């Protein structure tokens, strides 16, 4: 009995007091000497500052035109009843805007619509879709998460179902310069992975926007969802309440000081929730669209690192101290304060 107890205790001891539990395994334990710290800060500064300058210059070269039109496209007689105007099918919602090109815009020129105060990231809104239905015809009846836009009475399921598809953006834009129409290419505006894997080529719209309350754009029932790129772009929900989505591309250069005439069909209802609508025309650089934040962030981090490196060099030169000097330990600096 005594021997068995000893064996049991030995097993428990070996399991509890191993090299792993006692943190005695071989490990790299770098010592951050002043030389290493200063060198690391200098390297980060030398690398980050050129990247920041290149990013900032690339962003500055992007030419962007942003025009808010939701307020100006309301007739004067409807200024105090915007909701009634946008919900009335009989009102003329055509609006003409003039945009001046500030600098040469080389093709392709990307056309975006920007919405503000629209929370696509709301939990119930994000869940209101059926990926199985979008992906394959066999999932047509899988509409559990799509309420209240799931079924059309005895006619069967709504395809695509859910509030995301139901609220599809439906403003349209037409562009011209000197009475010459600028074609907007709407091909390849969605991600390839979405077209090929998330939206089926055998899935066609069915019972869509045929209820009493119309939410947004209608879809062509003879075109499969994999080719309806406006829907695919819209279905990739945004993380923030202000977002841009690609409408199309203008594949012509626009000279500086030219006036672009835009004919807008102002159909989408953002007035009910205090939203804003902008039309955005933008070129692109190697870092994408206009965004100064990335360049400023790199410059700030690089500048802070170089400043820290200089500060450490001054401290190291003016107030040197031996590495690992035990006299700086608290019990050596104040021997009387030690416990007895």
C-alpha positions as CSV (number, residue, x, y, z in Angstrom):
1,X,0.0,0.0,0.0
2,X,2.8,2.3,0.9
3,X,4.7,1.6,-2.3
4,X,1.5,2.3,-4.4
5,X,1.1,5.6,-2.7
6,X,4.7,6.5,-3.4
7,X,4.2,5.7,-7.1
8,X,1.0,7.7,-7.2
9,X,2.7,10.7,-5.6
10,X,5.6,10.4,-8.1
11,X,3.3,10.3,-11.1
12,X,1.4,13.4,-9.8
13,X,4.7,15.2,-9.1
14,X,6.1,14.4,-12.6
15,X,2.9,15.7,-14.2
16,X,2.8,18.9,-12.1
17,X,6.4,19.8,-11.8
18,X,7.6,19.3,-15.4
19,X,9.9,21.5,-17.3
20,X,6.9,22.8,-19.2
21,X,4.9,23.8,-16.1
22,X,8.0,25.3,-14.5
23,X,8.8,27.3,-17.7
24,X,12.2,25.7,-18.0
25,X,12.0,24.9,-21.7
26,X,14.7,26.4,-24.0
27,X,13.5,29.8,-25.2
28,X,14.9,32.9,-26.9
29,X,15.2,35.6,-24.3
30,X,16.5,38.7,-26.1
31,X,18.0,41.5,-24.0
32,X,16.9,44.9,-25.2
33,X,20.1,46.8,-25.0
34,X,20.1,50.5,-26.0
35,X,21.8,49.7,-29.2
36,X,19.2,47.2,-30.3
37,X,16.3,49.5,-29.4
38,X,17.8,52.5,-31.1
39,X,18.5,50.5,-34.3
40,X,15.0,49.1,-34.4
41,X,13.5,52.6,-34.1
42,X,15.7,53.9,-36.8
43,X,14.8,51.0,-39.1
44,X,11.1,51.5,-38.6
45,X,11.4,55.2,-39.2
46,X,13.6,54.8,-42.4
47,X,11.1,52.2,-43.8
48,X,7.8,53.9,-42.8
49,X,8.5,57.5,-43.8
50,X,9.2,56.7,-47.6
51,X,6.1,54.5,-47.7
52,X,4.1,57.2,-46.1
53,X,5.3,59.8,-48.5
54,X,4.7,57.5,-51.5
55,X,1.1,56.7,-50.3
56,X,0.4,60.4,-49.6
57,X,1.6,61.5,-53.0
58,X,-0.4,58.7,-54.7
59,X,-3.5,59.8,-52.9
60,X,-3.0,63.5,-53.8
61,X,-2.8,62.5,-57.5
62,X,-6.3,60.9,-57.4
63,X,-8.9,63.2,-58.9
64,X,-12.2,63.0,-57.2
65,X,-15.6,64.8,-57.7
66,X,-18.2,64.5,-54.9
67,X,-21.7,65.9,-55.4
68,X,-24.5,65.7,-52.9
69,X,-27.8,65.7,-54.8
70,X,-30.5,64.4,-52.4
71,X,-31.5,67.9,-51.3
72,X,-31.1,69.8,-54.6
73,X,-33.1,67.2,-56.5
74,X,-36.2,67.9,-54.6
75,X,-38.5,70.4,-56.3
76,X,-39.1,73.6,-54.4
77,X,-42.8,72.8,-54.0
78,X,-41.9,69.6,-52.1
79,X,-39.2,70.9,-49.9
80,X,-41.3,70.5,-46.8
81,X,-42.8,67.1,-47.8
82,X,-39.9,65.2,-49.2
83,X,-41.2,61.8,-48.0
84,X,-44.5,62.4,-50.0
85,X,-42.5,63.4,-53.0
86,X,-40.2,60.3,-53.1
87,X,-43.1,57.9,-52.4
88,X,-45.4,59.3,-55.1
89,X,-45.0,57.3,-58.3
90,X,-46.5,60.2,-60.3
91,X,-44.0,62.9,-59.5
92,X,-41.1,63.6,-61.9
93,X,-37.9,62.4,-60.2
94,X,-35.5,63.4,-63.0
95,X,-32.8,65.8,-61.9
96,X,-30.0,67.4,-63.9
97,X,-26.6,68.3,-62.3
98,X,-23.5,70.0,-63.7
99,X,-20.1,68.9,-62.5
100,X,-16.8,70.6,-63.4
101,X,-13.7,68.5,-63.9
102,X,-11.0,70.1,-61.7
103,X,-8.0,68.2,-63.3
104,X,-7.4,65.7,-66.1
105,X,-9.1,62.5,-65.2
106,X,-7.6,59.5,-66.9
107,X,-9.7,56.4,-67.6
108,X,-11.0,54.3,-66.1
109,X,-13.1,56.8,-64.0
110,X,-15.0,55.0,-61.3
111,X,-18.6,56.0,-60.6
112,X,-19.8,55.4,-57.0
113,X,-23.0,56.2,-55.1
114,X,-22.4,57.1,-51.5
115,X,-25.0,56.7,-48.8
116,X,-24.8,58.2,-45.3
117,X,-26.7,57.3,-42.1
118,X,-27.6,53.9,-43.7
119,X,-26.8,51.1,-41.2
120,X,-26.2,48.0,-43.4
121,X,-24.4,46.5,-40.4
122,X,-27.5,46.3,-38.3
123,X,-27.8,42.7,-37.0
124,X,-31.3,42.0,-38.3
125,X,-30.6,43.6,-41.6
126,X,-27.4,41.6,-42.2
127,X,-29.1,38.3,-41.3
128,X,-32.1,39.0,-43.6
129,X,-30.8,37.0,-46.6
130,X,-30.5,33.3,-47.7
131,X,-27.0,32.4,-49.0
132,X,-28.3,28.9,-49.9
133,X,-31.0,30.4,-52.1
134,X,-28.6,32.8,-53.8
135,X,-26.1,30.1,-54.5
136,X,-28.3,27.3,-56.0
137,X,-31.8,26.8,-57.4
138,X,-32.2,23.8,-55.0
139,X,-32.3,26.3,-52.0
140,X,-35.2,28.3,-53.4
141,X,-37.4,27.5,-50.4
142,X,-34.8,28.2,-47.7
143,X,-36.1,31.5,-46.6
144,X,-36.0,31.1,-42.8
145,X,-34.0,34.3,-42.2
146,X,-35.8,36.4,-44.8
147,X,-38.9,37.5,-43.0
148,X,-40.8,39.7,-43.8
149,X,-39.6,39.4,-47.4
150,X,-39.6,35.6,-47.7
151,X,-42.8,34.4,-49.4
152,X,-45.3,35.9,-51.8
153,X,-48.5,34.1,-50.6
154,X,-49.5,31.2,-52.7
155,X,-47.0,32.2,-55.5
156,X,-44.1,30.7,-53.6
157,X,-40.8,32.1,-52.3
158,X,-39.3,35.5,-53.2
159,X,-36.0,35.2,-55.0
160,X,-33.8,36.9,-53.8
161,X,-35.4,37.1,-50.4
162,X,-34.7,39.3,-47.5
163,X,-34.4,43.0,-46.6
164,X,-31.0,43.5,-48.2
165,X,-32.1,42.6,-51.7
166,X,-35.5,44.3,-51.1
167,X,-33.7,47.6,-50.4
168,X,-31.6,47.5,-53.5
169,X,-30.4,51.0,-54.6
170,X,-32.3,52.2,-57.6
171,X,-31.1,55.7,-58.4
172,X,-29.7,55.9,-62.0
173,X,-27.2,58.2,-63.6
174,X,-26.6,59.2,-67.2
175,X,-23.5,61.3,-68.2
176,X,-22.8,63.6,-71.1
177,X,-20.1,66.1,-72.1
178,X,-20.9,68.7,-74.8
179,X,-24.0,66.7,-75.8
180,X,-21.9,63.6,-76.2
181,X,-23.1,60.7,-74.1
182,X,-20.6,59.0,-71.9
183,X,-21.3,55.3,-71.6
184,X,-21.0,53.7,-68.2
185,X,-19.6,50.2,-68.2
186,X,-21.3,48.1,-65.5
187,X,-19.4,44.9,-66.3
188,X,-17.0,43.4,-63.8
189,X,-17.9,45.8,-61.0
190,X,-18.5,43.0,-58.5
191,X,-15.9,40.6,-57.0
192,X,-15.1,37.5,-59.1
193,X,-15.5,35.3,-56.0
194,X,-19.0,36.6,-55.4
195,X,-20.1,36.1,-59.0
196,X,-18.6,32.6,-59.3
197,X,-19.3,31.1,-55.8
198,X,-22.0,33.1,-54.0
199,X,-24.6,33.8,-56.8
200,X,-25.8,30.9,-58.9
201,X,-26.0,30.9,-62.7
202,X,-29.2,28.8,-62.3
203,X,-30.9,31.2,-59.9
204,X,-33.4,33.7,-61.5
205,X,-35.4,36.4,-59.8
206,X,-38.9,35.3,-58.8
207,X,-41.7,37.3,-57.2
208,X,-39.2,40.1,-56.5
209,X,-40.6,43.5,-55.7
210,X,-44.1,42.4,-56.6
211,X,-45.7,43.0,-53.2
212,X,-47.6,46.1,-52.0
213,X,-44.5,47.8,-50.6
214,X,-41.6,48.3,-53.0
215,X,-38.2,48.8,-51.3
216,X,-35.9,49.6,-54.2
217,X,-34.8,48.5,-57.7
218,X,-36.4,45.7,-59.6
219,X,-34.5,42.8,-61.3
220,X,-34.8,41.3,-64.7
221,X,-36.3,37.9,-64.2
222,X,-34.7,36.5,-67.4
223,X,-31.1,37.2,-66.2
224,X,-29.5,34.9,-63.6
225,X,-28.3,36.4,-60.3
226,X,-24.7,35.7,-61.2
227,X,-24.9,38.3,-64.0
228,X,-26.9,41.0,-62.0
229,X,-23.8,42.8,-60.7
230,X,-25.7,45.8,-59.2
231,X,-27.4,43.3,-56.8
232,X,-24.1,41.5,-56.1
233,X,-22.4,44.8,-55.2
234,X,-25.3,45.8,-53.0
235,X,-25.5,42.5,-51.2
236,X,-21.9,42.9,-49.9
237,X,-23.0,44.8,-46.8
238,X,-21.0,47.8,-45.5
239,X,-19.4,47.9,-42.1
240,X,-20.0,51.6,-41.5
241,X,-23.1,53.8,-41.9
242,X,-21.4,56.0,-44.5
243,X,-20.2,53.9,-47.5
244,X,-19.6,53.9,-51.2
245,X,-20.6,51.2,-53.7
246,X,-19.4,51.0,-57.3
247,X,-22.0,51.9,-59.9
248,X,-19.9,51.6,-63.0
249,X,-16.9,52.8,-64.9
250,X,-16.4,55.5,-67.5
251,X,-13.8,54.4,-69.9
252,X,-12.9,57.8,-71.5
253,X,-10.5,60.5,-70.4
254,X,-12.1,63.7,-69.1
255,X,-10.2,67.0,-69.8
256,X,-9.7,69.6,-67.1
257,X,-12.4,72.3,-66.8
258,X,-14.9,70.3,-68.9
259,X,-18.5,70.3,-67.6
260,X,-20.2,67.0,-67.1
261,X,-24.0,67.0,-67.3
262,X,-25.5,64.3,-65.1
263,X,-29.1,63.2,-65.5
264,X,-30.2,61.6,-62.2
265,X,-33.4,59.6,-61.5
266,X,-33.8,60.3,-57.9
267,X,-35.8,57.2,-56.8
268,X,-34.1,55.9,-53.7
269,X,-35.8,56.9,-50.4
270,X,-33.2,58.1,-47.9
271,X,-35.5,60.9,-46.6
272,X,-37.4,58.6,-44.3
273,X,-34.4,58.1,-42.1
274,X,-32.4,61.3,-42.7
275,X,-29.9,59.8,-45.0
276,X,-27.7,61.6,-47.6
277,X,-26.9,60.6,-51.2
278,X,-23.7,61.6,-53.0
279,X,-22.5,60.9,-56.5
280,X,-18.8,60.3,-56.7
281,X,-16.5,60.2,-59.7
282,X,-12.9,59.2,-59.0
283,X,-9.7,58.0,-60.6
284,X,-7.5,55.4,-58.9
285,X,-3.8,55.0,-58.0
286,X,-1.8,52.0,-56.9
287,X,-3.2,52.3,-53.4
288,X,-6.8,52.6,-54.7
289,X,-9.0,55.7,-54.3
290,X,-8.3,59.0,-52.5
291,X,-7.3,58.3,-48.9
292,X,-4.8,60.4,-47.0
293,X,-5.1,58.5,-43.8
294,X,-2.7,55.6,-44.8
295,X,0.1,58.0,-45.8
296,X,-0.4,60.2,-42.7
297,X,-0.4,57.1,-40.4
298,X,2.9,55.8,-41.9
299,X,4.5,59.3,-41.6
300,X,3.3,59.6,-38.0
301,X,4.6,56.2,-36.9
302,X,7.9,56.7,-38.7
303,X,8.3,60.2,-37.3
304,X,7.6,59.0,-33.7
305,X,10.1,56.2,-34.1
306,X,12.9,58.5,-35.4
307,X,12.2,61.0,-32.6
308,X,12.3,58.2,-30.1
309,X,15.6,57.0,-31.5
310,X,17.2,60.5,-31.3
311,X,15.9,60.9,-27.8
312,X,17.4,57.5,-26.7
313,X,20.7,58.4,-28.4
314,X,20.9,61.7,-26.5
315,X,20.1,59.9,-23.2
316,X,22.6,57.2,-23.9
317,X,25.3,59.7,-24.7
318,X,24.6,62.3,-22.1
319,X,23.6,60.1,-19.2
320,X,25.3,56.7,-19.8
321,X,24.9,53.8,-17.4
322,X,26.5,50.3,-17.5
323,X,24.3,47.5,-18.7
324,X,23.0,45.4,-15.8
325,X,24.5,47.6,-13.1
326,X,23.2,46.1,-9.8
327,X,23.5,49.5,-8.0
328,X,20.3,50.6,-9.7
329,X,18.2,47.9,-8.0
330,X,15.8,49.2,-5.5
331,X,17.3,47.3,-2.5
332,X,20.7,48.5,-3.4
333,X,19.6,52.1,-3.8
334,X,17.8,52.1,-0.5
335,X,19.5,49.5,1.7
336,X,17.7,50.7,4.8
337,X,14.4,50.0,3.3
338,X,15.0,46.2,3.1
339,X,13.0,43.9,5.3
340,X,14.8,42.4,8.3
